[in-house]
Structures are given as structure tokens and as C-alpha cells.
Amino acid sequence: VKATPGASSHRPPPIIPPYATMKLPLSLMCASKPLSMVPGLACAPLPASSLSCLCLSKDATELIVVSAPLTSAAAASDSDEQRVPQSPKAAAGKPPKTIFIESQTCHKIQLPRSSDASMTVPALLSASHLAPDSVAVATDNGVAMVKLVNGNCWDDAIDLSLMGKGDVTKEPSSSAVPAGPIHTVISGGPVGGVGNNRPGVLFVENHSVLASRLGSSRSSSENRQPTVEKVVLADAMVLYQLEKASYTTTRETRTSKLIVSPLPLTSPPRLIPSPSGRYLCLLWEGNQTYDILHAGSLLVRETGDIRGQGVSPSCDSGDNVLSFAWIGDDDQFAVLRQVEIDYGQDGEVVADPDTTDKKSRPRVELFKLAEVEVGAPELAGGAGVAAATTVSVGSLTVRGGDRVVPQVLFGGPALCIGCSITSANSLPDTDEGMAYFYSRKSGAIMENDERASNYMTVGTSIPYPDLLAWDDDGLLCAVAYGSRVAIYLSDPPKFTLLGSVNVVGGSRLGEAEQPIISLKFIHGVLYCSGPSSVHVVFLGNLAEEDTVCELDAYTIASSRSVPLQGTDSPDDFTPTPVITSLLHPHILTYHSGGLLVSTDVGLRLLPLSHPLIRIGTLLAANLTEKARKWIFDTPKAHHDFLAHFLIRRGRADLAIRDLNGLSLETYIDLCIRYER
């Protein structure tokens, strides 16, 4: 029976977008010396969707940043489709086009040629994805460091301290990179989703917590090529001013302490919302401090609610904190604090400080937040109180004794503690470390006993992870090891490995693999990112325990290189990643039909317009009828490819019922295998 799409079905965008190629002028040295060019530049002043690179001029006197906006490639492709109309089915069998885009000069930096610090014959350029705003220029007289960007503006600072004479011209500024997202979603996201349906974003700037609305930014045109968009946070509102002595420079007198000037915010904090959405942790990893804010009190001004305006959003703060994690949904949290412990001559902990040897050791401390009701008598009298109080529930005893040293905490339904094993020379070794899961005993849960002494190890131990993330239901756990991610199914007392996949490979031939820096489950789909790329991982069939869970990983966006999938085989249905300048992207949420990510230079909206990604996303969210509209509109030339994708998702019924373009061999094979 031939299935026909409904009247409201969507026409997917072109299956294989054209390959954009930037034409560089002959005045650049890269034509003769490829090492004098840095491709895939990721800087804030560059357009979000663009090809970009840094090159040396032919006379080696200037550094030149050139780019080509990909929006012009999309417009050229759209104009070609309007002149020669064709259906996606007709276009499916043709190889992708190649569109050449003229480059534009964005920025120039004059290299010094003085006799004191000569940069004669610059040989090659080198840049790191961890700090793309700086580039190293190697010459026969040493190495010069050039600062390309300062914030959101171009810069031309050059550090010649590594040159022969050691002169420095205009000291370049440095910025630390947070180890997590610097934005978080509110109102429909993980923070403050109470009584307010308009989406927004929280972020920290100039020691203040600000909120900004998120509007719809995607156009409704179905024929335009997918591009990455820069999300502008307009009309940001200050919600709370952070108050800490370390944020300002002070001058002390005999009678008072005067604030001289505020210190610049060199590194924004990592934002960690609680699973309940009632609290937000600001983790300053560079200073080893944290602040916990109450979301309801924080958003009083943003929502216009006059209740609770006498409540301070600040609930707790602390220092000497190496790691922070939320535990469960009951507003409990754990901190890994560096403390001094008194040891006696026999190595045992003693109480008498006069006969002990002080040693610094990380300790896991557990706390509970108790919220204050807005209608309390203190508020009626006009007094200002904290929105919640912090109650200590004790310190957790880590499994393994003194040889096991806790190094990092990962939150979730169960607290995961990554530990290093102390070697014979008393130095921790994370390469041989392990991670253990801790949860309350069943009896303590029934009696609502939240003391740390009731925590015990549960499940199995795993190798020391780089990152760990849980889904919303607490069933799936993703663990990152370098560029590989492993997915486990938690069904106490079992903790089953479903599969693993290498997500982030080397961006160039012979280059080391890039580590995963962000993991997040969104409605059954795992999104992860490397330092300059974003990827999606679709899980296999989880309903049947006796089948293998097959994983499919695809690259959504990248700033370093693009695999040429579909060039040799036009029938390849694999999504082609979009090219964009990404700098440490962290996954946030869906927004305006795309994926919203937080980068060091602002928010970016990545397209999810490829039919295969749409189908996998909708099926994971149990929106089968919505996914079938995209299945119906898939060209028949790709039905075999799509059939195997659906089978790996456990939806062989859709492959047999809705794909009428299958080859006879594939159709017979499916009918035999699944007895249809």
C-alpha cells in the first residue's frame, strides 16, 4: 500500500547543499607556502556563518584575516533553484554543486620590521583551538605572539618577548576559558520555569547577573540553505549585583576599608542550574569559589512579580572549592573542598593540633537547601532575608581509604566521584583512577534521612571520566573519555553499557583527536561538542534487552574542516555539517527550529534542518506522526539508507510501511527478518 503524505507535510530543504569554496587573492603567501595560513579561524568579529582564514601577505609584512560569508552561497543556490525549478527527488541523484565565493579582507596587522626586533622572513603561522584569538608567528629570529581579538573587537597587540631582543609592543591581554556554559536558559529551560512561558537566557557580565529575552530568529523560507545565526541578547536586564570583596580593589586605612575600583571580569563563571530549577550555581573555577542564587527571587524583577522583593537571591557561597555537583531533585549539592587535615605520627586523624602534621586533602561535603516561604513574618515587617538557608549534612567517606583521592564531582540521580589512585611517590595518578557512584541507602530514603553517613557506593565503578551527563529520567548516563563517549543504561542494581562511539576526531590529517567538552541529553537525543564542533548521537532500540543498541553519530557544525560526504556517492544521505566559527560551544536547548549553544563569544543557533536529523530527533521524542511527514518527503533514492537508520532506531515498522522506494532485495530482506 502506497502511503501518501498529509496536506500539512513539510518539504525538506535540499538534501545535499552546495560546497562553498573561498577564492583567495594572489597577493597572499599561502599559494606557495601552505603553512603560512591558519584555516577555520574562530573569532568573535567574524560572521557566524563564514569561511575564514588567517594568511601572510606575499611580502611577509602583514597578517591578513579574510572571510567569505556563507549567506551569499545560500542566496546563490536559491537563485539557481528559482531559475531552474526541480524537485528534491530529481536533485537527489545529482552530485553536489561547488560554489566559489570571493574573499573579503576583514582585518590587517602590520608586522614590525625594526632593527631591534627583526621579524625577517616569517616562516609559518600556528594557532590553537583552545585560544583562537592568538596566533604564533615563527621566524628565523624567534616566535612572536599576535593577539587578533580583544573581546568582540579586532586587536593588533604583538608580544616579541620570545624574539631575540625581547622587546614587547602593546602587551596583549589574556582571558581565561571557563570549563562549562556561560549562559543558561530560563522560562522553559532548566531555571525558573514557573509561570512564565517566554524563553530567556541568564548570563553574568561585569559582576552582575543579567537576563535577556530570546526571540524567534529563523526565517520561514523552506528553500534557503541552513546557516548558523548569531543570537543577539538585546535589552538585557540586570537582575542581581554580585557582592564580593574579591571583585574590587580596596585601600585600607586605620578605621575603614575603601573600594578603589572594580576589577574586570576576566573569566565568567560556569552556570550550573539545579535539577529542580529553583537554584542556580555560579562556579568560579579560576578562583575556586561558588555562589548559589534562588531562581524565584532572582527573576522577581524580570517577571514583574512584587511578591518576595524583600528576599535576597543569594543563598550560599564558599571558597577553596575544587568541584561542585547537584544531587537528585531535592536541592542537595556536594562540594569538593580543599581542607587541612591533622594527622598523627601513625598516620591516623587526631583531634589534638599540637601533636599532628597538617596535610591538605580534598574532602566531599554535602549540603541541603531549605527554602524560605515568601509569607514569613520576617518579610511582613520589611526585613530582608535570604531566599534559602544552607544546612550541612556531613562529609562523605570516599571508598578506598587514604590511597584514593577525590578529584572531581559529577551530579545526577547518584553522585559520581572521580578519584585518583595515590602512587608510591604520594602523587595522584588520574590515568589509573576510577569513578564511584554514591546514593542513599533504601532505608534512609524511606525515613527521609539525608545525612551523609547514609550514603554508600552503588552499582559498578567506571574508569576516571572527563565528563558525565544524565538524561531527564535518570535512566541513561553518558560518559566522555577524550573524544569517545560511552552510554550506559541504569536499571538498579544493573548498570549496562549500551555502546560507545568516537564522536570528535582530529580536525586535520595527522592532528590529535579533540576532547569532548560538553554533553547533554535533550528528549532522548545526546548532543555533544568539541572545542570547535557540535555533534549529535542517536541511540538505538532500548525497548528490547536482547538486542544491541546501535549508535549513529553525525556532525552538525564545525569550524575546522568538513568531511566531503556525498561527493563520490550522491546516494549518501549523511548530513553535511555547516561551517561556522565555534569557540568552546556548550549545548543548551532547542530554539526556533535549531540547536542553541553557548560559546565564549556569545550564543549561536545551529540548524537542524537535514531530514535525517529531524526524523531521528522526532522519533526520540516519541513524535512518530511528525517524523512520518519527513519520511514521506524523503526522495526514493535514499529510502534504503533511511530504512537501515530506522531499523537501528527500533522502527522497522516505519521502514516497511512508509518507504515505498526500497529496492526489492532490501524489501524482501526486511519482510523475512521481521516476519511482515
CORFENMO-V535952 format. One record per residue. N is the residue number from 1. SS is DSSP state (helix for helix, strand for strand, loop for the rest). Layout:
n ss
N SS
N SS
//
This chain:
n ss
1 loop
2 loop
3 loop
4 loop
5 loop
6 loop
7 loop
8 loop
9 loop
10 loop
11 loop
12 loop
13 loop
14 loop
15 loop
16 loop
17 loop
18 loop
19 strand
20 strand
21 strand
22 strand
23 strand
24 loop
25 loop
26 loop
27 loop
28 strand
29 helix
30 helix
31 helix
32 loop
33 loop
34 helix
35 helix
36 helix
37 strand
38 strand
39 strand
40 loop
41 loop
42 loop
43 loop
44 loop
45 loop
46 loop
47 loop
48 loop
49 loop
50 strand
51 strand
52 strand
53 strand
54 strand
55 strand
56 strand
57 strand
58 loop
59 loop
60 loop
61 loop
62 strand
63 strand
64 strand
65 strand
66 strand
67 strand
68 strand
69 strand
70 helix
71 helix
72 helix
73 helix
74 helix
75 helix
76 helix
77 helix
78 helix
79 helix
80 helix
81 helix
82 helix
83 helix
84 loop
85 loop
86 loop
87 loop
88 helix
89 helix
90 helix
91 helix
92 helix
93 loop
94 loop
95 loop
96 loop
97 loop
98 strand
99 strand
100 strand
101 strand
102 strand
103 loop
104 strand
105 strand
106 strand
107 strand
108 strand
109 strand
110 strand
111 loop
112 loop
113 loop
114 loop
115 loop
116 loop
117 loop
118 loop
119 loop
120 loop
121 loop
122 loop
123 loop
124 strand
125 strand
126 strand
127 strand
128 strand
129 loop
130 loop
131 strand
132 strand
133 strand
134 strand
135 strand
136 strand
137 strand
138 strand
139 strand
140 loop
141 loop
142 strand
143 strand
144 strand
145 strand
146 strand
147 strand
148 strand
149 strand
150 strand
151 loop
152 loop
153 strand
154 strand
155 strand
156 strand
157 strand
158 strand
159 strand
160 loop
161 loop
162 loop
163 strand
164 loop
165 loop
166 loop
167 loop
168 strand
169 strand
170 loop
171 loop
172 loop
173 loop
174 loop
175 loop
176 loop
177 loop
178 loop
179 loop
180 loop
181 loop
182 loop
183 strand
184 strand
185 strand
186 strand
187 loop
188 loop
189 loop
190 loop
191 strand
192 loop
193 loop
194 loop
195 loop
196 loop
197 loop
198 loop
199 loop
200 strand
201 strand
202 strand
203 strand
204 strand
205 strand
206 loop
207 loop
208 strand
209 strand
210 strand
211 strand
212 strand
213 strand
214 loop
215 loop
216 loop
217 loop
218 loop
219 loop
220 loop
221 loop
222 loop
223 loop
224 loop
225 loop
226 loop
227 loop
228 loop
229 strand
230 strand
231 strand
232 loop
233 loop
234 loop
235 loop
236 loop
237 strand
238 strand
239 strand
240 strand
241 strand
242 loop
243 loop
244 loop
245 helix
246 helix
247 helix
248 strand
249 strand
250 strand
251 strand
252 strand
253 loop
254 loop
255 loop
256 loop
257 strand
258 strand
259 strand
260 strand
261 strand
262 strand
263 loop
264 loop
265 loop
266 loop
267 loop
268 loop
269 loop
270 strand
271 strand
272 strand
273 strand
274 loop
275 loop
276 loop
277 loop
278 loop
279 strand
280 strand
281 strand
282 strand
283 strand
284 strand
285 loop
286 loop
287 loop
288 loop
289 strand
290 strand
291 strand
292 strand
293 strand
294 strand
295 helix
296 helix
297 helix
298 helix
299 loop
300 helix
301 helix
302 helix
303 helix
304 loop
305 loop
306 loop
307 loop
308 loop
309 loop
310 loop
311 strand
312 strand
313 loop
314 strand
315 strand
316 strand
317 strand
318 strand
319 loop
320 loop
321 strand
322 strand
323 strand
324 strand
325 strand
326 strand
327 strand
328 loop
329 loop
330 loop
331 loop
332 strand
333 strand
334 strand
335 strand
336 strand
337 strand
338 strand
339 strand
340 strand
341 strand
342 strand
343 strand
344 loop
345 loop
346 loop
347 loop
348 loop
349 strand
350 loop
351 loop
352 loop
353 helix
354 helix
355 helix
356 loop
357 strand
358 strand
359 strand
360 strand
361 strand
362 strand
363 strand
364 strand
365 strand
366 strand
367 strand
368 strand
369 strand
370 strand
371 strand
372 loop
373 loop
374 loop
375 loop
376 loop
377 helix
378 helix
379 helix
380 helix
381 loop
382 loop
383 loop
384 loop
385 strand
386 strand
387 loop
388 strand
389 strand
390 strand
391 strand
392 strand
393 strand
394 strand
395 strand
396 strand
397 loop
398 loop
399 loop
400 loop
401 helix
402 helix
403 helix
404 strand
405 strand
406 strand
407 strand
408 strand
409 strand
410 strand
411 loop
412 strand
413 loop
414 loop
415 strand
416 strand
417 strand
418 strand
419 strand
420 strand
421 strand
422 strand
423 loop
424 loop
425 loop
426 loop
427 loop
428 strand
429 strand
430 strand
431 strand
432 strand
433 strand
434 strand
435 strand
436 strand
437 strand
438 strand
439 strand
440 strand
441 loop
442 helix
443 helix
444 helix
445 helix
446 helix
447 loop
448 loop
449 loop
450 loop
451 loop
452 helix
453 helix
454 helix
455 strand
456 strand
457 strand
458 strand
459 strand
460 strand
461 strand
462 strand
463 strand
464 loop
465 loop
466 loop
467 strand
468 strand
469 strand
470 strand
471 loop
472 loop
473 loop
474 loop
475 loop
476 strand
477 strand
478 strand
479 strand
480 strand
481 strand
482 loop
483 loop
484 strand
485 strand
486 strand
487 strand
488 strand
489 strand
490 strand
491 strand
492 loop
493 loop
494 strand
495 strand
496 strand
497 strand
498 strand
499 strand
500 strand
501 strand
502 strand
503 loop
504 loop
505 loop
506 loop
507 loop
508 loop
509 loop
510 loop
511 loop
512 loop
513 loop
514 loop
515 loop
516 loop
517 loop
518 strand
519 strand
520 strand
521 strand
522 strand
523 loop
524 loop
525 strand
526 strand
527 strand
528 strand
529 strand
530 strand
531 loop
532 loop
533 strand
534 strand
535 strand
536 strand
537 strand
538 strand
539 loop
540 loop
541 loop
542 loop
543 loop
544 loop
545 loop
546 loop
547 loop
548 loop
549 loop
550 loop
551 loop
552 strand
553 strand
554 strand
555 strand
556 strand
557 strand
558 strand
559 loop
560 loop
561 loop
562 loop
563 loop
564 loop
565 loop
566 loop
567 loop
568 loop
569 loop
570 loop
571 loop
572 loop
573 loop
574 loop
575 loop
576 loop
577 loop
578 strand
579 strand
580 loop
581 loop
582 loop
583 loop
584 loop
585 loop
586 strand
587 strand
588 strand
589 strand
590 strand
591 strand
592 loop
593 loop
594 strand
595 strand
596 strand
597 strand
598 strand
599 strand
600 loop
601 loop
602 strand
603 strand
604 strand
605 strand
606 strand
607 strand
608 loop
609 loop
610 loop
611 helix
612 helix
613 helix
614 helix
615 helix
616 helix
617 helix
618 helix
619 helix
620 helix
621 loop
622 loop
623 loop
624 helix
625 helix
626 helix
627 helix
628 helix
629 helix
630 helix
631 helix
632 helix
633 loop
634 loop
635 loop
636 helix
637 helix
638 helix
639 helix
640 helix
641 helix
642 helix
643 helix
644 helix
645 helix
646 helix
647 helix
648 helix
649 loop
650 loop
651 loop
652 helix
653 helix
654 helix
655 helix
656 helix
657 helix
658 helix
659 loop
660 loop
661 loop
662 loop
663 loop
664 helix
665 helix
666 helix
667 helix
668 helix
669 helix
670 helix
671 helix
672 helix
673 helix
674 helix
675 loop
676 loop
//
